[in-house]
């Protein structure tokens, strides 16, 4: 058996085994590509009118207002969206799961909307994309290793597609779809041609997805891009409980520090610690709608002393090394948001092609299977009559 036949068998059986998973993950990725743009239309309460030079209310005030609306639960974080955007106070927890977002006017504290994110359509689609709607402990590794399998399929598909001779005839066969041919040929071309053109983008989607799902792959990429540094666990340091808490709210103190010199368009996120031992995790987002260009900070809630958390999610973006910046960019590269709307269009198209590959591939396999079965039946039908037609005359009589 030649190497190409071995690759073909590998491509076939891995494709059949992972086809449904790839289709679900890819089609949910298509839906999520323009999530923010769709929510901009469906959630007008995300936006408010600015009131001259009026300052926003401090996070302690917004937190208190929101906790009166969500009774019996403590706020986890306060997010300022920047000029012209509402503030969001988040409530979430497990057993049972809940996730509420309280939208407030940051200048007046007026309640704009309470959104139960657990019932949101995009939240449902996100669970399918991450876990196939299975329990996280089961679905997450299934999706992660399914993505690894899809990466192998992309590479083996390229090996099988690559023409032996790139002359004019082969180039036309390999790089164009013959729309006037029979439907089986059109399906074959739809599996190969769009798959080739989307290959680079599909690999980017798969590899950045594996960074989220496979720890060994994530650590290997970080080690390779930081000249041998180990990826530390994401762990927020604790506050010093032996020191008295300041008289003013620590949340307000952090907010005031981060607001100094900040562009009006930038957003601020501040976590709300529930225990005295918890520190305050915060960041400034200079490009709202993305998550890569963030300055991360951690403060002792007793003294407001900056704490060094280490790893890629610590410190200013401008001072981060190449590997740390690349890790911060991973999510926005995965969604295409790193290139704004054109990048999301590319991510959408690549995801759509990825979703079509298992479908067209299955049709190819099924057609060849039926053709092979039909050929076998024809051979049997041809041989059997020949045997029965030749009989001794005595048997016939």
Backbone torsions as a table, in degrees:
resi	resn	phi	psi	omega
1	UNK	NA	130.1	-178.0
2	UNK	-74.3	164.1	179.7
3	UNK	-61.4	-39.0	-178.9
4	UNK	-65.6	-34.3	177.1
5	UNK	-69.4	-37.7	176.3
6	UNK	-62.7	-45.0	178.0
7	UNK	-61.3	-39.7	178.7
8	UNK	-63.1	-42.3	177.5
9	UNK	-64.4	-42.8	178.9
10	UNK	-61.4	-44.8	179.9
11	UNK	-62.5	-41.4	-178.1
12	UNK	-64.7	-53.6	-172.4
13	UNK	-74.1	-34.4	174.3
14	UNK	-67.2	-36.8	178.6
15	UNK	-66.0	-43.3	178.5
16	UNK	-65.6	-36.5	-177.5
17	UNK	-71.7	-34.0	-172.6
18	UNK	-112.0	4.2	-172.4
19	UNK	-58.4	-47.3	-177.9
20	UNK	-65.6	-41.5	178.7
21	UNK	-61.0	-47.1	-179.6
22	UNK	-60.8	-41.6	-179.7
23	UNK	-61.5	-47.0	-178.1
24	UNK	-64.3	-47.1	-178.6
25	UNK	-63.8	-40.8	-178.3
26	UNK	-70.8	-42.7	-176.7
27	UNK	-70.8	-34.6	174.7
28	UNK	-68.6	-32.5	175.0
29	UNK	-63.4	-37.8	175.5
30	UNK	-59.5	-46.0	-177.7
31	UNK	-64.4	-37.3	-176.8
32	UNK	-79.0	-12.9	-174.6
33	UNK	-57.7	-39.7	-177.5
34	UNK	-112.7	32.0	-178.7
35	UNK	-56.9	-47.7	-176.5
36	UNK	-66.1	-40.3	-179.7
37	UNK	-65.3	-39.4	178.7
38	UNK	-68.1	-42.1	179.5
39	UNK	-65.5	-28.3	176.6
40	UNK	-60.1	-35.9	179.3
41	UNK	-80.6	-42.2	-173.9
42	UNK	-80.7	-18.0	-177.7
43	UNK	-124.1	74.7	-179.4
44	UNK	-65.3	-18.6	179.5
45	UNK	-71.9	-0.3	173.9
46	UNK	-74.3	-12.9	-173.0
47	UNK	-121.8	145.4	178.3
48	UNK	-137.5	164.1	175.3
49	UNK	-87.0	135.3	176.4
50	UNK	-73.3	146.2	-178.0
51	UNK	-111.8	83.2	178.5
52	UNK	53.2	-131.7	178.1
53	UNK	-97.6	18.0	-177.3
54	UNK	-64.3	134.3	179.9
55	UNK	-78.8	150.4	175.4
56	UNK	-71.5	156.9	176.5
57	UNK	-69.6	148.6	179.6
58	UNK	-67.4	157.4	-176.2
59	UNK	-61.3	-30.5	179.4
60	UNK	-63.2	-36.9	178.3
61	UNK	-69.0	-45.5	-179.9
62	UNK	-64.1	-40.2	178.8
63	UNK	-61.7	-43.9	-179.1
64	UNK	-64.9	-40.5	179.6
65	UNK	-63.4	-45.4	-177.2
66	UNK	-67.3	-37.4	-178.1
67	UNK	-69.1	-21.1	173.5
68	UNK	-72.7	-25.9	-179.5
69	UNK	-85.4	-37.5	178.8
70	UNK	-104.3	85.3	-171.8
71	UNK	-72.0	141.3	176.4
72	UNK	81.9	3.3	-179.8
73	UNK	-131.3	148.8	-179.6
74	UNK	-100.5	141.1	179.2
75	UNK	-68.0	143.5	179.8
76	UNK	-99.3	-27.8	-176.4
77	UNK	-163.6	155.2	173.3
78	UNK	-122.6	129.6	-178.9
79	UNK	-122.7	125.0	172.6
80	UNK	-97.0	123.7	-175.7
81	UNK	-83.5	-5.7	-176.0
82	UNK	100.7	176.6	-176.6
83	UNK	-56.6	131.2	177.6
84	UNK	83.7	2.8	-179.1
85	UNK	-119.4	149.6	178.8
86	UNK	-74.4	161.6	173.0
87	UNK	-91.5	148.7	-177.8
88	UNK	-124.1	127.8	173.3
89	UNK	-108.5	123.0	-172.4
90	UNK	-102.9	140.2	175.0
91	UNK	-128.6	125.1	177.3
92	UNK	-153.9	156.7	-179.0
93	UNK	-173.7	177.8	-178.3
94	UNK	-126.8	163.1	175.3
95	UNK	54.8	68.3	-0.9
96	UNK	-84.6	158.6	179.6
97	UNK	-68.6	137.3	171.1
98	UNK	-149.2	151.2	-179.1
99	UNK	-155.2	103.8	178.6
100	UNK	-114.0	141.1	173.4
101	UNK	-119.2	120.9	178.7
102	UNK	-103.1	116.2	-178.9
103	UNK	-93.0	126.0	-178.4
104	UNK	-128.4	150.7	170.1
105	UNK	-72.9	117.1	-174.2
106	UNK	-67.3	-18.2	-177.3
107	UNK	-90.9	-31.3	-176.5
108	UNK	-116.2	-17.5	-176.6
109	UNK	80.9	6.6	-179.1
110	UNK	-66.2	134.9	177.1
111	UNK	-71.4	125.3	179.8
112	UNK	-101.8	-40.7	-178.8
113	UNK	-171.1	150.2	171.2
114	UNK	-117.8	120.6	-176.9
115	UNK	-112.5	123.3	173.2
116	UNK	-86.8	98.6	-174.5
117	UNK	-68.2	-21.4	179.3
118	UNK	-65.0	-24.6	-179.9
119	UNK	-99.4	3.4	-177.2
120	UNK	-74.9	143.1	-179.5
121	UNK	-59.5	-46.4	-177.5
122	UNK	-68.2	-29.9	175.4
123	UNK	-65.1	-40.0	176.5
124	UNK	-63.8	-45.2	179.7
125	UNK	-64.5	-37.8	179.6
126	UNK	-62.6	-39.7	177.6
127	UNK	-63.8	-36.9	175.9
128	UNK	-66.2	-40.2	-179.0
129	UNK	-67.4	-38.0	-177.9
130	UNK	-85.6	-41.9	-168.2
131	UNK	-130.0	3.1	-176.3
132	UNK	59.7	27.7	-179.4
133	UNK	62.9	22.0	175.0
134	UNK	-97.9	168.4	171.2
135	UNK	-56.0	142.0	-173.7
136	UNK	-53.9	-41.8	-176.9
137	UNK	-64.0	-22.5	178.5
138	UNK	-98.8	-50.0	-173.6
139	UNK	-67.3	-36.9	-176.2
140	UNK	-62.7	-50.6	177.3
141	UNK	-66.9	-31.6	177.5
142	UNK	-62.3	-46.9	178.5
143	UNK	-65.1	-41.3	-177.6
144	UNK	-62.3	-49.3	-178.8
145	UNK	-76.0	-24.2	171.4
146	UNK	-65.7	-37.3	176.9
147	UNK	-67.2	-38.2	175.2
148	UNK	-62.2	-42.7	177.1
149	UNK	-61.1	-40.9	179.0
150	UNK	-64.4	-36.4	176.5
151	UNK	-60.7	-43.3	177.3
152	UNK	-63.6	-39.1	178.7
153	UNK	-62.6	-39.1	178.4
154	UNK	-63.4	-41.5	-178.7
155	UNK	-70.4	-46.0	178.8
156	UNK	-66.4	-32.5	176.5
157	UNK	-63.9	-39.0	177.4
158	UNK	-64.3	-40.9	179.1
159	UNK	-61.8	-43.6	-179.4
160	UNK	-69.8	-34.3	-177.2
161	UNK	-75.7	-33.2	-168.9
162	UNK	-57.5	119.0	-178.3
163	UNK	-71.8	147.9	179.9
164	UNK	-67.5	-35.9	-176.9
165	UNK	-133.8	119.9	-177.6
166	UNK	-89.0	52.5	173.3
167	UNK	-79.7	179.6	-173.6
168	UNK	-61.5	-41.0	-178.5
169	UNK	-65.1	-45.2	-179.7
170	UNK	-67.8	-35.7	178.0
171	UNK	-63.1	-41.1	179.6
172	UNK	-66.1	-38.8	179.1
173	UNK	-68.6	-37.1	-171.1
174	UNK	-87.6	-26.9	-171.5
175	UNK	-110.2	-0.5	-179.5
176	UNK	-131.6	155.3	178.0
177	UNK	-98.1	128.0	-179.2
178	UNK	-89.3	86.0	-173.9
179	UNK	-64.5	-25.2	-177.5
180	UNK	-87.7	-3.2	179.5
181	UNK	-77.2	177.4	176.6
182	UNK	-64.8	157.5	-171.5
183	UNK	-61.7	-31.3	178.0
184	UNK	-63.9	-39.3	178.7
185	UNK	-68.9	-41.0	177.8
186	UNK	-61.3	-43.2	178.3
187	UNK	-62.3	-40.3	178.1
188	UNK	-61.6	-43.8	178.6
189	UNK	-67.3	-36.6	178.6
190	UNK	-66.8	-23.4	176.0
191	UNK	-79.3	-36.8	-172.7
192	UNK	-92.5	-47.9	-171.6
193	UNK	-69.0	-55.6	176.6
194	UNK	-61.4	-33.4	178.3
195	UNK	-61.5	-38.0	178.7
196	UNK	-69.8	-46.7	-176.7
197	UNK	-65.9	-29.9	-178.9
198	UNK	-94.3	5.1	-171.7
199	UNK	-57.6	-50.1	-176.6
200	UNK	-61.8	-46.2	-179.0
201	UNK	-67.2	-36.4	178.8
202	UNK	-65.9	-39.8	177.6
203	UNK	-64.6	-39.0	178.2
204	UNK	-62.6	-44.6	178.4
205	UNK	-61.0	-43.6	-177.2
206	UNK	-68.3	-46.2	-176.3
207	UNK	-67.5	-41.3	177.4
208	UNK	-68.6	-31.2	174.9
209	UNK	-67.0	-37.1	178.6
210	UNK	-67.2	-27.5	175.8
211	UNK	-60.7	-36.5	178.6
212	UNK	-73.1	-36.9	-167.2
213	UNK	-98.5	-26.2	-174.6
214	UNK	-116.5	110.5	-177.4
215	UNK	-61.2	-42.7	-178.7
216	UNK	-63.9	-36.9	178.3
217	UNK	-71.2	-42.4	179.5
218	UNK	-59.6	-46.0	-179.6
219	UNK	-67.8	-35.1	179.0
220	UNK	-66.8	-42.8	178.8
221	UNK	-64.0	-43.0	179.9
222	UNK	-64.0	-42.4	179.3
223	UNK	-62.1	-41.6	-177.7
224	UNK	-70.6	-30.4	-175.5
225	UNK	-96.3	-2.8	178.8
226	UNK	-120.9	19.9	179.1
227	UNK	59.1	43.8	172.0
228	UNK	94.4	12.8	177.9
229	UNK	-79.9	143.4	176.2
230	UNK	-83.2	141.6	178.9
231	UNK	-79.5	114.0	179.6
232	UNK	-75.1	155.8	174.9
233	UNK	-67.0	145.2	177.6
234	UNK	-75.2	104.9	-177.2
235	UNK	-141.9	117.8	-179.1
236	UNK	-79.7	126.4	-178.5
237	UNK	-64.5	158.6	-177.5
238	UNK	-88.6	159.3	176.0
239	UNK	-86.2	159.5	178.7
240	UNK	-85.9	106.1	-176.0
241	UNK	-80.4	-3.6	180.0
242	UNK	-84.2	-7.3	-178.9
243	UNK	-105.5	140.4	-179.6
244	UNK	-67.2	143.1	178.9
245	UNK	-70.9	142.0	178.6
246	UNK	-61.9	155.3	-177.0
247	UNK	-65.6	-36.4	177.4
248	UNK	-83.8	160.5	-179.5
249	UNK	-62.3	129.1	177.9
250	UNK	-63.0	-30.5	177.2
251	UNK	-62.4	-42.7	179.9
252	UNK	-67.3	-37.2	178.5
253	UNK	-63.0	-42.8	177.4
254	UNK	-64.7	-44.5	-179.4
255	UNK	-60.3	-42.1	179.0
256	UNK	-64.6	-39.7	178.6
257	UNK	-64.8	-44.5	-176.6
258	UNK	-73.6	-21.3	-178.5
259	UNK	-77.6	-18.6	-177.8
260	UNK	-69.1	121.6	177.5
261	UNK	74.3	6.2	-178.7
262	UNK	-81.7	135.7	173.8
263	UNK	-61.0	147.3	-177.6
264	UNK	-64.9	-23.0	-179.4
265	UNK	-81.4	-15.3	-177.5
266	UNK	-77.1	151.1	178.4
267	UNK	-104.6	162.4	179.3
268	UNK	-131.7	133.9	175.1
269	UNK	-116.8	132.9	-180.0
270	UNK	-135.4	123.2	177.3
271	UNK	-77.3	154.7	-179.0
272	UNK	-113.6	100.2	-179.0
273	UNK	-67.1	142.5	178.7
274	UNK	-97.3	-24.5	-178.5
275	UNK	-115.8	155.9	-179.9
276	UNK	-64.9	-25.1	-178.0
277	UNK	-82.2	-12.3	-178.8
278	UNK	-81.7	141.9	174.7
279	UNK	-92.9	175.0	-178.9
280	UNK	-104.5	119.5	177.9
281	UNK	-98.4	130.6	-175.3
282	UNK	-146.5	159.8	173.1
283	UNK	-152.8	156.8	172.9
284	UNK	-108.9	125.4	-178.7
285	UNK	-104.6	109.7	-175.9
286	UNK	-82.2	-15.5	178.1
287	UNK	-130.2	79.8	179.2
288	UNK	-54.2	139.3	-174.1
289	UNK	102.0	-14.5	174.0
290	UNK	-126.9	175.5	-176.3
291	UNK	-133.3	10.3	-175.7
292	UNK	-91.7	-39.6	-174.0
293	UNK	-90.4	70.6	-178.5
294	UNK	-117.9	143.7	168.4
295	UNK	-101.5	115.7	-176.2
296	UNK	-94.5	139.6	179.0
297	UNK	-138.5	149.1	172.4
298	UNK	-132.9	130.2	-176.3
299	UNK	-124.3	142.1	169.0
300	UNK	-69.6	123.6	-175.2
301	UNK	-73.4	-14.1	178.0
302	UNK	-83.8	-41.2	-174.1
303	UNK	-114.2	-10.7	-173.5
304	UNK	61.9	21.9	176.7
305	UNK	-73.7	132.4	177.7
306	UNK	-64.4	138.0	178.6
307	UNK	-115.3	141.7	-179.9
308	UNK	-92.0	114.1	-178.3
309	UNK	-87.1	-25.7	-178.5
310	UNK	75.8	166.8	178.6
311	UNK	83.0	-176.0	-175.1
312	UNK	-70.6	-22.8	-176.2
313	UNK	-102.2	53.1	179.1
314	UNK	-149.2	133.4	176.7
315	UNK	88.4	-178.4	-177.0
316	UNK	-75.5	145.2	179.6
317	UNK	-61.9	-41.9	-176.8
318	UNK	-62.6	-26.7	-177.3
319	UNK	-94.5	-3.1	-178.3
320	UNK	-75.6	149.6	176.7
321	UNK	-77.3	176.3	-176.5
322	UNK	-58.4	-48.7	-178.0
323	UNK	-63.2	-39.2	178.6
324	UNK	-68.0	-40.7	177.8
325	UNK	-64.4	-41.8	179.6
326	UNK	-62.3	-39.5	178.7
327	UNK	-65.9	-39.4	177.8
328	UNK	-65.4	-30.8	-179.1
329	UNK	-79.4	-12.2	-168.8
330	UNK	-54.2	-47.0	-178.2
331	UNK	-63.7	-44.8	-177.6
332	UNK	-71.4	-28.8	172.2
333	UNK	-67.8	-41.3	-178.5
334	UNK	-62.9	-38.5	-178.6
335	UNK	-90.4	-10.5	-176.8
336	UNK	86.0	-4.8	-176.7
337	UNK	-66.0	-17.3	179.3
338	UNK	-61.0	-26.6	178.2
339	UNK	-108.6	21.5	179.2
340	UNK	62.0	-146.7	-174.7
341	UNK	-61.7	-43.1	177.6
342	UNK	-57.7	-37.5	178.4
343	UNK	-65.8	-37.2	177.9
344	UNK	-68.3	-35.2	176.1
345	UNK	-63.6	-43.4	177.6
346	UNK	-62.5	-43.4	179.2
347	UNK	-62.7	-40.7	178.3
348	UNK	-61.9	-48.8	-177.8
349	UNK	-64.1	-42.7	178.9
350	UNK	-63.4	-41.5	178.5
351	UNK	-64.6	-37.8	179.1
352	UNK	-64.9	-42.1	177.0
353	UNK	-63.6	-43.4	178.7
354	UNK	-59.5	-38.5	178.9
355	UNK	-68.0	-31.0	-177.8
356	UNK	-79.0	-25.3	-174.7
357	UNK	-60.5	-47.4	178.3
358	UNK	-64.2	-30.7	-179.8
359	UNK	-70.3	-53.1	-179.8
360	UNK	-66.1	-34.9	178.2
361	UNK	-65.0	-40.9	178.4
362	UNK	-64.6	-40.2	179.2
363	UNK	-63.1	-39.6	177.6
364	UNK	-61.9	-48.2	-179.0
365	UNK	-63.0	-44.1	-178.6
366	UNK	-65.0	-39.8	178.6
367	UNK	-64.8	-42.7	178.5
368	UNK	-67.3	-35.8	179.6
369	UNK	-64.6	-45.3	178.8
370	UNK	-66.8	-37.8	180.0
371	UNK	-65.2	-39.7	179.6
372	UNK	-67.1	-41.5	178.5
373	UNK	-64.6	-40.8	179.1
374	UNK	-65.0	-39.2	178.4
375	UNK	-64.8	-38.7	178.8
376	UNK	-65.8	-43.0	178.8
377	UNK	-63.7	-38.0	179.5
378	UNK	-65.1	-39.5	179.7
379	UNK	-64.9	-42.3	179.1
380	UNK	-65.1	-43.2	-179.4
381	UNK	-63.6	-30.8	-179.5
382	UNK	-76.7	-37.3	-175.8
383	UNK	-77.3	-43.4	-174.0
384	UNK	-61.2	-49.0	178.9
385	UNK	-58.9	-34.1	180.0
386	UNK	-62.2	-36.8	179.5
387	UNK	-72.7	-41.8	-176.5
388	UNK	-75.8	-24.0	-178.6
389	UNK	-72.7	-27.3	-178.2
390	UNK	-97.1	98.7	179.7
391	UNK	-130.6	148.9	174.5
392	UNK	-63.2	147.2	-177.2
393	UNK	-63.3	-29.2	-179.6
394	UNK	-67.5	-35.8	179.4
395	UNK	-67.9	-37.5	-178.0
396	UNK	-69.1	-41.3	180.0
397	UNK	-74.2	NA	NA
